[in-house]
Amino acid sequence: MKKLYSILTSLILLTFTSAKAEIGIGVTGALHMLDVSGSETTRQSSEVNRGSHEEDVGVAEVFVEAIAENGWTVGFAYIPTRDMGSKSRSDSNSDGDTGTYKAQAELDNVIQIYADIPFGEVSGYNMYGKVGIQHATIVTLESLNSGSTYPDKDVYGFTVGLGTKGDLPYGDNMYYKAEVTYTDFEDYKQDSNSSPANRVEAELEDIAAKLSIGYKF
């Protein structure tokens, strides 16, 4: 996945240096539907606790992209923070870990490099497919009665999507984009700072609906 990230980065640099490419900048409003599932293997007893959590989050993005004459587009998008929600449970056992455990995390500094690939007109709308790579830091904000914590981790995600774009009837060089995307992130696998260490493994998927307004120059 890191190799694909490098390839898309090179493609963006080539497109941005093309004399015939327009530059677009804009903002995006997005509804992200996050699906997180995972397990924690506890110390001492080796008990495995499994769980899942779904969270709908509205966030804003900013983007800059290069638009070639044939409609091919490569770009860069940035999201400061994307909350992943939280979930709690209460345990009662003889290992000294009785209490409330709250799992919470967020994605920080989410960066996406993407390409929009036009494939024709459908019912009057110019359609495109999207492929991209996201990089983010999973920041753990857990509150565990045992006192243990889990480290943050950088992960990559692969994005595919479908969208439409076109010029707006008002404002010079204004345009819109509307798309739906699916992103599958790398699994989070980390040990806690306790001794012996607990082990957490989690899978993260994201479905997003996005509406963007941009300006070309």
LUMGU-121084 format. One record per residue: z, x, y of N, C-alpha, C in turn; residue number from 0. Coordinates in nm, 2 decimals, m for minus. Example, Ala and Ser with C-alpha at 12.3 -4.5 7.8 and 13.67 -1.06 7.14 Angstrom:
BEGIN
PT | 0.78 | 1.32 | m0.57 | 0.78 | 1.23 | m0.45 | 0.78 | 1.32 | m0.33 | 0
PT | 0.71 | 1.28 | m0.22 | 0.71 | 1.37 | m0.11 | 0.79 | 1.29 | 0.00 | 1
END
This chain:
BEGIN
PT | 0.00 | 0.08 | m0.12 | 0.00 | 0.00 | 0.00 | 0.00 | 0.09 | 0.13 | 0
PT | 0.07 | 0.20 | 0.12 | 0.07 | 0.29 | 0.24 | m0.07 | 0.34 | 0.26 | 1
PT | m0.15 | 0.37 | 0.16 | m0.29 | 0.41 | 0.17 | m0.37 | 0.31 | 0.24 | 2
PT | m0.36 | 0.18 | 0.21 | m0.43 | 0.07 | 0.27 | m0.39 | 0.06 | 0.42 | 3
PT | m0.26 | 0.09 | 0.45 | m0.21 | 0.09 | 0.58 | m0.29 | 0.19 | 0.67 | 4
PT | m0.30 | 0.31 | 0.61 | m0.37 | 0.42 | 0.68 | m0.52 | 0.39 | 0.70 | 5
PT | m0.58 | 0.32 | 0.60 | m0.72 | 0.28 | 0.61 | m0.74 | 0.18 | 0.73 | 6
PT | m0.66 | 0.08 | 0.73 | m0.67 | m0.02 | 0.84 | m0.64 | 0.05 | 0.98 | 7
PT | m0.55 | 0.14 | 0.98 | m0.52 | 0.21 | 1.11 | m0.65 | 0.29 | 1.15 | 8
PT | m0.71 | 0.36 | 1.06 | m0.84 | 0.43 | 1.10 | m0.95 | 0.33 | 1.14 | 9
PT | m0.96 | 0.22 | 1.08 | m1.05 | 0.12 | 1.11 | m1.03 | 0.07 | 1.26 | 10
PT | m0.91 | 0.05 | 1.29 | m0.87 | 0.00 | 1.43 | m0.92 | 0.11 | 1.53 | 11
PT | m0.89 | 0.23 | 1.50 | m0.92 | 0.34 | 1.60 | m1.07 | 0.35 | 1.61 | 12
PT | m1.15 | 0.33 | 1.51 | m1.29 | 0.34 | 1.52 | m1.35 | 0.22 | 1.60 | 13
PT | m1.29 | 0.10 | 1.58 | m1.34 | m0.02 | 1.65 | m1.30 | m0.01 | 1.80 | 14
PT | m1.18 | 0.04 | 1.83 | m1.14 | 0.05 | 1.96 | m1.23 | 0.15 | 2.04 | 15
PT | m1.28 | 0.25 | 1.98 | m1.36 | 0.35 | 2.05 | m1.51 | 0.31 | 2.05 | 16
PT | m1.54 | 0.19 | 1.99 | m1.68 | 0.14 | 2.00 | m1.71 | 0.09 | 2.14 | 17
PT | m1.83 | 0.13 | 2.20 | m1.86 | 0.10 | 2.33 | m1.89 | m0.05 | 2.34 | 18
PT | m1.93 | m0.12 | 2.23 | m1.97 | m0.26 | 2.24 | m1.85 | m0.35 | 2.20 | 19
PT | m1.73 | m0.30 | 2.18 | m1.62 | m0.39 | 2.14 | m1.55 | m0.44 | 2.26 | 20
PT | m1.52 | m0.57 | 2.26 | m1.43 | m0.63 | 2.36 | m1.29 | m0.61 | 2.32 | 21
PT | m1.20 | m0.60 | 2.42 | m1.06 | m0.59 | 2.39 | m0.99 | m0.72 | 2.42 | 22
PT | m0.91 | m0.77 | 2.33 | m0.84 | m0.90 | 2.35 | m0.69 | m0.87 | 2.34 | 23
PT | m0.61 | m0.93 | 2.43 | m0.47 | m0.93 | 2.43 | m0.41 | m1.07 | 2.44 | 24
PT | m0.30 | m1.09 | 2.38 | m0.25 | m1.23 | 2.39 | m0.11 | m1.24 | 2.32 | 25
PT | m0.07 | m1.37 | 2.31 | 0.06 | m1.40 | 2.25 | 0.04 | m1.51 | 2.14 | 26
PT | 0.13 | m1.51 | 2.05 | 0.12 | m1.60 | 1.93 | 0.25 | m1.67 | 1.91 | 27
PT | 0.25 | m1.80 | 1.89 | 0.36 | m1.88 | 1.85 | 0.35 | m1.90 | 1.70 | 28
PT | 0.45 | m1.87 | 1.62 | 0.43 | m1.88 | 1.47 | 0.56 | m1.95 | 1.41 | 29
PT | 0.53 | m2.03 | 1.31 | 0.63 | m2.09 | 1.23 | 0.63 | m2.01 | 1.09 | 30
PT | 0.73 | m1.94 | 1.06 | 0.74 | m1.86 | 0.94 | 0.83 | m1.94 | 0.84 | 31
PT | 0.78 | m1.96 | 0.72 | 0.85 | m2.02 | 0.61 | 0.88 | m1.92 | 0.51 | 32
PT | 1.01 | m1.86 | 0.51 | 1.05 | m1.75 | 0.43 | 1.11 | m1.80 | 0.30 | 33
PT | 1.08 | m1.73 | 0.19 | 1.13 | m1.76 | 0.06 | 1.19 | m1.63 | 0.00 | 34
PT | 1.32 | m1.63 | m0.01 | 1.39 | m1.51 | m0.06 | 1.46 | m1.54 | m0.19 | 35
PT | 1.44 | m1.46 | m0.29 | 1.51 | m1.48 | m0.42 | 1.56 | m1.34 | m0.47 | 36
PT | 1.67 | m1.34 | m0.53 | 1.72 | m1.21 | m0.58 | 1.84 | m1.22 | m0.66 | 37
PT | 1.90 | m1.10 | m0.69 | 2.02 | m1.10 | m0.78 | 2.11 | m0.98 | m0.73 | 38
PT | 2.24 | m1.00 | m0.76 | 2.34 | m0.89 | m0.73 | 2.41 | m0.87 | m0.86 | 39
PT | 2.41 | m0.74 | m0.91 | 2.49 | m0.70 | m1.02 | 2.62 | m0.64 | m0.97 | 40
PT | 2.73 | m0.71 | m1.00 | 2.86 | m0.67 | m0.95 | 2.92 | m0.55 | m1.02 | 41
PT | 3.01 | m0.48 | m0.95 | 3.08 | m0.37 | m1.01 | 3.18 | m0.42 | m1.11 | 42
PT | 3.24 | m0.33 | m1.18 | 3.34 | m0.36 | m1.28 | 3.29 | m0.45 | m1.40 | 43
PT | 3.26 | m0.57 | m1.37 | 3.22 | m0.67 | m1.47 | 3.08 | m0.67 | m1.51 | 44
PT | 2.99 | m0.61 | m1.43 | 2.84 | m0.61 | m1.46 | 2.79 | m0.75 | m1.46 | 45
PT | 2.86 | m0.84 | m1.39 | 2.81 | m0.98 | m1.38 | 2.69 | m0.99 | m1.29 | 46
PT | 2.59 | m1.06 | m1.33 | 2.47 | m1.08 | m1.24 | 2.47 | m1.22 | m1.18 | 47
PT | 2.48 | m1.22 | m1.04 | 2.47 | m1.34 | m0.97 | 2.33 | m1.35 | m0.91 | 48
PT | 2.27 | m1.47 | m0.94 | 2.13 | m1.49 | m0.89 | 2.13 | m1.60 | m0.78 | 49
PT | 2.04 | m1.60 | m0.69 | 2.03 | m1.70 | m0.59 | 1.89 | m1.69 | m0.52 | 50
PT | 1.86 | m1.80 | m0.44 | 1.74 | m1.81 | m0.37 | 1.77 | m1.88 | m0.24 | 51
PT | 1.69 | m1.85 | m0.14 | 1.71 | m1.91 | m0.01 | 1.58 | m1.93 | 0.06 | 52
PT | 1.56 | m2.05 | 0.13 | 1.44 | m2.07 | 0.21 | 1.48 | m2.10 | 0.35 | 53
PT | 1.40 | m2.04 | 0.44 | 1.44 | m2.05 | 0.59 | 1.31 | m2.06 | 0.67 | 54
PT | 1.31 | m2.16 | 0.76 | 1.20 | m2.18 | 0.85 | 1.24 | m2.12 | 0.99 | 55
PT | 1.15 | m2.03 | 1.04 | 1.19 | m1.96 | 1.16 | 1.07 | m1.96 | 1.26 | 56
PT | 1.09 | m2.00 | 1.38 | 0.99 | m1.99 | 1.48 | 1.01 | m1.87 | 1.56 | 57
PT | 0.90 | m1.79 | 1.57 | 0.91 | m1.66 | 1.65 | 0.78 | m1.64 | 1.73 | 58
PT | 0.79 | m1.55 | 1.83 | 0.68 | m1.52 | 1.91 | 0.63 | m1.38 | 1.88 | 59
PT | 0.50 | m1.36 | 1.89 | 0.43 | m1.23 | 1.86 | 0.35 | m1.19 | 1.98 | 60
PT | 0.32 | m1.06 | 2.00 | 0.22 | m1.02 | 2.10 | 0.12 | m0.94 | 2.02 | 61
PT | m0.01 | m0.94 | 2.06 | m0.11 | m0.87 | 1.99 | m0.21 | m0.81 | 2.08 | 62
PT | m0.28 | m0.71 | 2.03 | m0.40 | m0.65 | 2.10 | m0.50 | m0.62 | 1.99 | 63
PT | m0.63 | m0.65 | 2.02 | m0.73 | m0.64 | 1.92 | m0.86 | m0.60 | 1.98 | 64
PT | m0.95 | m0.54 | 1.89 | m1.08 | m0.51 | 1.93 | m1.18 | m0.60 | 1.86 | 65
PT | m1.27 | m0.66 | 1.94 | m1.36 | m0.76 | 1.88 | m1.50 | m0.71 | 1.89 | 66
PT | m1.57 | m0.69 | 1.78 | m1.70 | m0.64 | 1.78 | m1.80 | m0.75 | 1.80 | 67
PT | m1.93 | m0.72 | 1.83 | m2.03 | m0.82 | 1.87 | m2.06 | m0.91 | 1.75 | 68
PT | m2.04 | m0.86 | 1.63 | m2.06 | m0.95 | 1.51 | m1.94 | m1.03 | 1.47 | 69
PT | m1.84 | m1.03 | 1.55 | m1.72 | m1.11 | 1.52 | m1.61 | m1.04 | 1.45 | 70
PT | m1.64 | m0.93 | 1.39 | m1.53 | m0.85 | 1.32 | m1.43 | m0.81 | 1.42 | 71
PT | m1.30 | m0.83 | 1.38 | m1.19 | m0.80 | 1.47 | m1.08 | m0.72 | 1.39 | 72
PT | m1.03 | m0.61 | 1.46 | m0.92 | m0.54 | 1.40 | m0.81 | m0.54 | 1.51 | 73
PT | m0.69 | m0.55 | 1.47 | m0.58 | m0.56 | 1.57 | m0.45 | m0.51 | 1.53 | 74
PT | m0.36 | m0.52 | 1.62 | m0.22 | m0.48 | 1.61 | m0.13 | m0.59 | 1.66 | 75
PT | m0.03 | m0.63 | 1.58 | 0.06 | m0.73 | 1.63 | 0.21 | m0.68 | 1.61 | 76
PT | 0.29 | m0.73 | 1.70 | 0.43 | m0.68 | 1.70 | 0.53 | m0.80 | 1.72 | 77
PT | 0.63 | m0.80 | 1.63 | 0.74 | m0.90 | 1.64 | 0.87 | m0.82 | 1.65 | 78
PT | 0.95 | m0.84 | 1.76 | 1.08 | m0.77 | 1.77 | 1.17 | m0.79 | 1.65 | 79
PT | 1.20 | m0.92 | 1.62 | 1.29 | m0.95 | 1.51 | 1.25 | m1.09 | 1.45 | 80
PT | 1.27 | m1.09 | 1.32 | 1.25 | m1.22 | 1.25 | 1.37 | m1.25 | 1.16 | 81
PT | 1.45 | m1.35 | 1.19 | 1.57 | m1.38 | 1.12 | 1.53 | m1.44 | 0.98 | 82
PT | 1.60 | m1.39 | 0.88 | 1.58 | m1.44 | 0.74 | 1.68 | m1.54 | 0.69 | 83
PT | 1.78 | m1.57 | 0.78 | 1.88 | m1.67 | 0.74 | 1.99 | m1.61 | 0.67 | 84
PT | 2.08 | m1.70 | 0.62 | 2.20 | m1.65 | 0.55 | 2.24 | m1.75 | 0.44 | 85
PT | 2.33 | m1.70 | 0.35 | 2.38 | m1.79 | 0.24 | 2.51 | m1.74 | 0.20 | 86
PT | 2.61 | m1.83 | 0.17 | 2.74 | m1.79 | 0.13 | 2.78 | m1.84 | 0.00 | 87
PT | 2.88 | m1.77 | m0.06 | 2.94 | m1.82 | m0.19 | 3.08 | m1.78 | m0.19 | 88
PT | 3.17 | m1.85 | m0.27 | 3.31 | m1.82 | m0.28 | 3.33 | m1.78 | m0.43 | 89
PT | 3.40 | m1.66 | m0.45 | 3.43 | m1.61 | m0.58 | 3.58 | m1.61 | m0.60 | 90
PT | 3.62 | m1.63 | m0.73 | 3.76 | m1.62 | m0.77 | 3.76 | m1.55 | m0.90 | 91
PT | 3.82 | m1.42 | m0.90 | 3.82 | m1.35 | m1.02 | 3.95 | m1.26 | m1.02 | 92
PT | 3.96 | m1.18 | m1.13 | 4.08 | m1.09 | m1.15 | 4.05 | m0.95 | m1.11 | 93
PT | 3.93 | m0.92 | m1.05 | 3.89 | m0.79 | m1.02 | 3.93 | m0.75 | m0.87 | 94
PT | 4.00 | m0.84 | m0.80 | 4.03 | m0.81 | m0.66 | 3.93 | m0.84 | m0.56 | 95
PT | 3.83 | m0.91 | m0.60 | 3.72 | m0.95 | m0.51 | 3.71 | m1.09 | m0.48 | 96
PT | 3.82 | m1.17 | m0.49 | 3.83 | m1.31 | m0.46 | 3.81 | m1.33 | m0.31 | 97
PT | 3.72 | m1.42 | m0.28 | 3.70 | m1.45 | m0.14 | 3.56 | m1.50 | m0.11 | 98
PT | 3.52 | m1.51 | 0.01 | 3.39 | m1.56 | 0.05 | 3.29 | m1.44 | 0.08 | 99
PT | 3.17 | m1.46 | 0.02 | 3.07 | m1.36 | 0.04 | 2.95 | m1.42 | 0.11 | 100
PT | 2.91 | m1.36 | 0.22 | 2.80 | m1.41 | 0.30 | 2.69 | m1.31 | 0.30 | 101
PT | 2.57 | m1.35 | 0.25 | 2.46 | m1.26 | 0.26 | 2.37 | m1.30 | 0.38 | 102
PT | 2.33 | m1.20 | 0.46 | 2.25 | m1.23 | 0.58 | 2.16 | m1.11 | 0.61 | 103
PT | 2.04 | m1.13 | 0.65 | 1.95 | m1.02 | 0.68 | 1.85 | m1.07 | 0.78 | 104
PT | 1.78 | m0.97 | 0.84 | 1.67 | m1.00 | 0.93 | 1.57 | m0.89 | 0.92 | 105
PT | 1.45 | m0.92 | 0.96 | 1.34 | m0.82 | 0.97 | 1.33 | m0.77 | 1.11 | 106
PT | 1.35 | m0.64 | 1.13 | 1.34 | m0.58 | 1.27 | 1.21 | m0.51 | 1.28 | 107
PT | 1.16 | m0.51 | 1.41 | 1.04 | m0.43 | 1.45 | 0.93 | m0.45 | 1.35 | 108
PT | 0.89 | m0.57 | 1.33 | 0.78 | m0.60 | 1.24 | 0.64 | m0.57 | 1.31 | 109
PT | 0.57 | m0.48 | 1.25 | 0.44 | m0.43 | 1.30 | 0.33 | m0.47 | 1.20 | 110
PT | 0.23 | m0.53 | 1.24 | 0.12 | m0.57 | 1.16 | m0.02 | m0.51 | 1.21 | 111
PT | m0.09 | m0.45 | 1.12 | m0.23 | m0.41 | 1.14 | m0.32 | m0.50 | 1.06 | 112
PT | m0.42 | m0.55 | 1.12 | m0.50 | m0.66 | 1.05 | m0.65 | m0.65 | 1.08 | 113
PT | m0.72 | m0.72 | 1.00 | m0.87 | m0.73 | 1.03 | m0.90 | m0.88 | 1.00 | 114
PT | m0.98 | m0.94 | 1.10 | m1.03 | m1.07 | 1.09 | m1.18 | m1.06 | 1.05 | 115
PT | m1.22 | m1.12 | 0.94 | m1.35 | m1.10 | 0.89 | m1.42 | m1.24 | 0.89 | 116
PT | m1.52 | m1.25 | 0.98 | m1.59 | m1.38 | 1.00 | m1.68 | m1.41 | 0.87 | 117
PT | m1.68 | m1.54 | 0.84 | m1.77 | m1.58 | 0.72 | m1.85 | m1.70 | 0.75 | 118
PT | m1.86 | m1.75 | 0.88 | m1.95 | m1.86 | 0.91 | m1.88 | m1.97 | 0.98 | 119
PT | m1.96 | m2.08 | 1.00 | m1.91 | m2.20 | 1.07 | m1.89 | m2.31 | 0.97 | 120
PT | m1.78 | m2.38 | 0.98 | m1.74 | m2.49 | 0.90 | m1.71 | m2.61 | 0.99 | 121
PT | m1.79 | m2.72 | 0.98 | m1.76 | m2.84 | 1.06 | m1.75 | m2.80 | 1.21 | 122
PT | m1.83 | m2.71 | 1.26 | m1.83 | m2.67 | 1.40 | m1.72 | m2.57 | 1.43 | 123
PT | m1.65 | m2.52 | 1.34 | m1.54 | m2.42 | 1.37 | m1.58 | m2.28 | 1.31 | 124
PT | m1.56 | m2.18 | 1.39 | m1.59 | m2.04 | 1.34 | m1.47 | m2.00 | 1.26 | 125
PT | m1.50 | m1.97 | 1.13 | m1.39 | m1.94 | 1.04 | m1.39 | m1.79 | 1.01 | 126
PT | m1.27 | m1.74 | 0.97 | m1.26 | m1.60 | 0.94 | m1.14 | m1.59 | 0.83 | 127
PT | m1.16 | m1.48 | 0.75 | m1.05 | m1.45 | 0.66 | m0.97 | m1.33 | 0.72 | 128
PT | m0.84 | m1.32 | 0.69 | m0.76 | m1.22 | 0.74 | m0.70 | m1.14 | 0.63 | 129
PT | m0.70 | m1.01 | 0.65 | m0.62 | m0.92 | 0.56 | m0.54 | m0.82 | 0.65 | 130
PT | m0.43 | m0.78 | 0.61 | m0.34 | m0.70 | 0.69 | m0.23 | m0.64 | 0.61 | 131
PT | m0.17 | m0.54 | 0.68 | m0.05 | m0.47 | 0.63 | 0.06 | m0.49 | 0.73 | 132
PT | 0.18 | m0.53 | 0.68 | 0.30 | m0.53 | 0.77 | 0.40 | m0.43 | 0.73 | 133
PT | 0.46 | m0.37 | 0.83 | 0.58 | m0.28 | 0.81 | 0.70 | m0.34 | 0.88 | 134
PT | 0.81 | m0.34 | 0.82 | 0.93 | m0.40 | 0.88 | 1.05 | m0.32 | 0.82 | 135
PT | 1.16 | m0.34 | 0.90 | 1.29 | m0.29 | 0.85 | 1.38 | m0.40 | 0.81 | 136
PT | 1.42 | m0.41 | 0.68 | 1.52 | m0.51 | 0.64 | 1.66 | m0.47 | 0.69 | 137
PT | 1.72 | m0.54 | 0.78 | 1.85 | m0.50 | 0.83 | 1.95 | m0.60 | 0.76 | 138
PT | 2.05 | m0.54 | 0.69 | 2.14 | m0.62 | 0.62 | 2.26 | m0.65 | 0.71 | 139
PT | 2.30 | m0.78 | 0.72 | 2.41 | m0.82 | 0.81 | 2.52 | m0.89 | 0.73 | 140
PT | 2.54 | m0.85 | 0.60 | 2.63 | m0.92 | 0.51 | 2.77 | m0.91 | 0.55 | 141
PT | 2.85 | m1.01 | 0.51 | 3.00 | m1.01 | 0.53 | 3.06 | m1.03 | 0.39 | 142
PT | 3.10 | m0.93 | 0.32 | 3.15 | m0.93 | 0.18 | 3.30 | m0.91 | 0.18 | 143
PT | 3.37 | m1.00 | 0.10 | 3.51 | m0.98 | 0.09 | 3.55 | m0.85 | 0.02 | 144
PT | 3.47 | m0.80 | m0.06 | 3.49 | m0.67 | m0.13 | 3.49 | m0.55 | m0.04 | 145
PT | 3.43 | m0.57 | 0.09 | 3.43 | m0.46 | 0.18 | 3.30 | m0.37 | 0.16 | 146
PT | 3.22 | m0.40 | 0.06 | 3.10 | m0.32 | 0.04 | 2.99 | m0.36 | 0.13 | 147
PT | 2.90 | m0.27 | 0.16 | 2.78 | m0.30 | 0.24 | 2.66 | m0.24 | 0.18 | 148
PT | 2.54 | m0.29 | 0.22 | 2.42 | m0.24 | 0.17 | 2.33 | m0.18 | 0.28 | 149
PT | 2.26 | m0.08 | 0.25 | 2.18 | m0.01 | 0.35 | 2.06 | m0.08 | 0.39 | 150
PT | 2.01 | m0.06 | 0.51 | 1.88 | m0.11 | 0.56 | 1.77 | m0.04 | 0.48 | 151
PT | 1.65 | m0.10 | 0.48 | 1.54 | m0.04 | 0.41 | 1.41 | m0.08 | 0.48 | 152
PT | 1.32 | 0.02 | 0.49 | 1.18 | m0.01 | 0.54 | 1.09 | m0.06 | 0.43 | 153
PT | 1.02 | m0.16 | 0.45 | 0.93 | m0.22 | 0.35 | 0.79 | m0.25 | 0.41 | 154
PT | 0.69 | m0.25 | 0.32 | 0.56 | m0.29 | 0.35 | 0.53 | m0.43 | 0.30 | 155
PT | 0.44 | m0.50 | 0.36 | 0.40 | m0.63 | 0.31 | 0.24 | m0.65 | 0.32 | 156
PT | 0.18 | m0.71 | 0.22 | 0.04 | m0.73 | 0.23 | 0.01 | m0.88 | 0.27 | 157
PT | m0.08 | m0.89 | 0.36 | m0.11 | m1.03 | 0.42 | m0.25 | m1.07 | 0.40 | 158
PT | m0.27 | m1.19 | 0.36 | m0.40 | m1.26 | 0.35 | m0.39 | m1.39 | 0.43 | 159
PT | m0.50 | m1.44 | 0.48 | m0.50 | m1.56 | 0.55 | m0.64 | m1.62 | 0.58 | 160
PT | m0.63 | m1.73 | 0.64 | m0.75 | m1.81 | 0.68 | m0.74 | m1.86 | 0.82 | 161
PT | m0.84 | m1.85 | 0.90 | m0.82 | m1.90 | 1.04 | m0.95 | m1.94 | 1.11 | 162
PT | m0.94 | m1.99 | 1.23 | m1.05 | m2.02 | 1.31 | m1.03 | m1.97 | 1.45 | 163
PT | m1.13 | m1.94 | 1.53 | m1.11 | m1.90 | 1.66 | m1.23 | m1.94 | 1.75 | 164
PT | m1.21 | m1.95 | 1.88 | m1.32 | m1.99 | 1.97 | m1.28 | m1.97 | 2.11 | 165
PT | m1.37 | m1.98 | 2.20 | m1.35 | m1.97 | 2.35 | m1.28 | m2.10 | 2.40 | 166
PT | m1.19 | m2.08 | 2.49 | m1.13 | m2.20 | 2.56 | m1.22 | m2.25 | 2.67 | 167
PT | m1.22 | m2.38 | 2.70 | m1.31 | m2.43 | 2.80 | m1.26 | m2.41 | 2.94 | 168
PT | m1.14 | m2.35 | 2.96 | m1.09 | m2.32 | 3.09 | m1.04 | m2.18 | 3.10 | 169
PT | m1.05 | m2.12 | 3.21 | m1.01 | m1.98 | 3.23 | m1.12 | m1.88 | 3.18 | 170
PT | m1.16 | m1.79 | 3.26 | m1.26 | m1.69 | 3.22 | m1.21 | m1.60 | 3.11 | 171
PT | m1.29 | m1.59 | 3.00 | m1.26 | m1.50 | 2.89 | m1.14 | m1.54 | 2.81 | 172
PT | m1.09 | m1.66 | 2.82 | m0.98 | m1.70 | 2.74 | m1.02 | m1.75 | 2.61 | 173
PT | m0.95 | m1.73 | 2.50 | m0.98 | m1.78 | 2.37 | m0.86 | m1.81 | 2.29 | 174
PT | m0.88 | m1.88 | 2.18 | m0.77 | m1.92 | 2.09 | m0.80 | m1.88 | 1.95 | 175
PT | m0.69 | m1.87 | 1.87 | m0.69 | m1.84 | 1.73 | m0.59 | m1.93 | 1.66 | 176
PT | m0.63 | m1.99 | 1.55 | m0.53 | m2.07 | 1.47 | m0.55 | m2.03 | 1.32 | 177
PT | m0.44 | m2.00 | 1.26 | m0.45 | m1.94 | 1.12 | m0.32 | m1.97 | 1.04 | 178
PT | m0.34 | m1.96 | 0.91 | m0.23 | m1.97 | 0.81 | m0.24 | m1.84 | 0.73 | 179
PT | m0.12 | m1.78 | 0.71 | m0.12 | m1.65 | 0.64 | m0.01 | m1.65 | 0.53 | 180
PT | m0.03 | m1.57 | 0.43 | 0.07 | m1.55 | 0.33 | 0.09 | m1.40 | 0.32 | 181
PT | 0.22 | m1.36 | 0.32 | 0.26 | m1.22 | 0.31 | 0.36 | m1.20 | 0.19 | 182
PT | 0.33 | m1.10 | 0.11 | 0.42 | m1.06 | 0.00 | 0.47 | m0.92 | 0.03 | 183
PT | 0.61 | m0.92 | 0.06 | 0.67 | m0.79 | 0.09 | 0.71 | m0.71 | m0.04 | 184
PT | 0.73 | m0.58 | m0.02 | 0.79 | m0.50 | m0.13 | 0.93 | m0.55 | m0.16 | 185
PT | 0.97 | m0.53 | m0.28 | 1.11 | m0.58 | m0.32 | 1.21 | m0.49 | m0.26 | 186
PT | 1.32 | m0.55 | m0.22 | 1.44 | m0.47 | m0.17 | 1.53 | m0.44 | m0.29 | 187
PT | 1.55 | m0.31 | m0.32 | 1.64 | m0.27 | m0.42 | 1.73 | m0.16 | m0.37 | 188
PT | 1.86 | m0.19 | m0.36 | 1.95 | m0.09 | m0.30 | 2.09 | m0.11 | m0.37 | 189
PT | 2.17 | 0.00 | m0.37 | 2.30 | 0.00 | m0.42 | 2.40 | m0.01 | m0.30 | 190
PT | 2.51 | m0.07 | m0.32 | 2.61 | m0.08 | m0.21 | 2.69 | 0.06 | m0.20 | 191
PT | 2.77 | 0.07 | m0.09 | 2.84 | 0.19 | m0.07 | 2.97 | 0.19 | m0.15 | 192
PT | 3.00 | 0.09 | m0.23 | 3.13 | 0.09 | m0.31 | 3.11 | 0.18 | m0.43 | 193
PT | 3.23 | 0.21 | m0.49 | 3.23 | 0.29 | m0.61 | 3.32 | 0.23 | m0.72 | 194
PT | 3.26 | 0.18 | m0.83 | 3.12 | 0.19 | m0.87 | 3.04 | 0.09 | m0.78 | 195
PT | 2.91 | 0.12 | m0.76 | 2.82 | 0.05 | m0.67 | 2.77 | m0.08 | m0.73 | 196
PT | 2.77 | m0.18 | m0.65 | 2.69 | m0.30 | m0.68 | 2.54 | m0.28 | m0.66 | 197
PT | 2.46 | m0.36 | m0.72 | 2.32 | m0.34 | m0.71 | 2.25 | m0.48 | m0.67 | 198
PT | 2.17 | m0.47 | m0.56 | 2.10 | m0.59 | m0.51 | 1.95 | m0.57 | m0.53 | 199
PT | 1.88 | m0.67 | m0.58 | 1.74 | m0.67 | m0.59 | 1.69 | m0.81 | m0.53 | 200
PT | 1.59 | m0.80 | m0.44 | 1.55 | m0.92 | m0.37 | 1.40 | m0.92 | m0.35 | 201
PT | 1.33 | m1.04 | m0.36 | 1.19 | m1.05 | m0.34 | 1.18 | m1.14 | m0.21 | 202
PT | 1.08 | m1.11 | m0.13 | 1.06 | m1.18 | 0.00 | 0.91 | m1.22 | 0.01 | 203
PT | 0.89 | m1.35 | 0.03 | 0.75 | m1.40 | 0.06 | 0.76 | m1.48 | 0.19 | 204
PT | 0.64 | m1.48 | 0.26 | 0.64 | m1.55 | 0.39 | 0.51 | m1.62 | 0.40 | 205
PT | 0.51 | m1.75 | 0.43 | 0.40 | m1.83 | 0.47 | 0.41 | m1.87 | 0.62 | 206
PT | 0.31 | m1.84 | 0.69 | 0.32 | m1.86 | 0.84 | 0.20 | m1.94 | 0.89 | 207
PT | 0.23 | m2.03 | 0.99 | 0.13 | m2.11 | 1.06 | 0.13 | m2.05 | 1.20 | 208
PT | 0.02 | m2.01 | 1.26 | 0.02 | m1.94 | 1.39 | m0.09 | m2.00 | 1.48 | 209
PT | m0.05 | m2.00 | 1.61 | m0.15 | m2.04 | 1.71 | m0.14 | m1.94 | 1.82 | 210
PT | m0.25 | m1.88 | 1.86 | m0.26 | m1.77 | 1.95 | m0.35 | m1.80 | 2.07 | 211
PT | m0.31 | m1.75 | 2.19 | m0.39 | m1.76 | 2.31 | m0.42 | m1.62 | 2.36 | 212
PT | m0.54 | m1.58 | 2.38 | m0.58 | m1.45 | 2.42 | m0.67 | m1.44 | 2.54 | 213
PT | m0.69 | m1.32 | 2.59 | m0.78 | m1.29 | 2.70 | m0.86 | m1.17 | 2.66 | 214
PT | m1.00 | m1.19 | 2.68 | m1.09 | m1.08 | 2.65 | m1.14 | m1.01 | 2.77 | 215
PT | m1.15 | m0.88 | 2.76 | m1.21 | m0.80 | 2.88 | m1.29 | m0.68 | 2.83 | 216
END
